[in-house]
């Protein structure tokens, strides 16, 4: 019970530390994020995946590159965001005419896990 209360204490007032772009965090928010990462490994992984997804969105040069990067991200994150990844994979499959065969295979693999 004490461990659970300690974890809840770390989470208090953490909304913006988790949701803001990492480079836009204030110093107190950076400290809060570090405390979360040290104490809550699953939430740490989720936050890192959120940042990776955001970088895909910001750095993709064209839709095809973005979709390929997202399919790779889906494969990596499917164990953490199971339902979200399956929903996203279904939406991407609806656009399958724009995909190459290897991408279809990655998405099919995600959906069957």
Buried (B, 14 or more C-beta within 10 A) or exposed (E): EEEEEEEEEBBEEBEBBBEEEBEEBEEEBEEBBEBBBEBBEEBBBBBBBBEBBEBBEEEBEEEEEBBBBBBBBBBEBBEEBEEEBBEBBEEBBEEEEEBEEEBBEBBEBBBEE
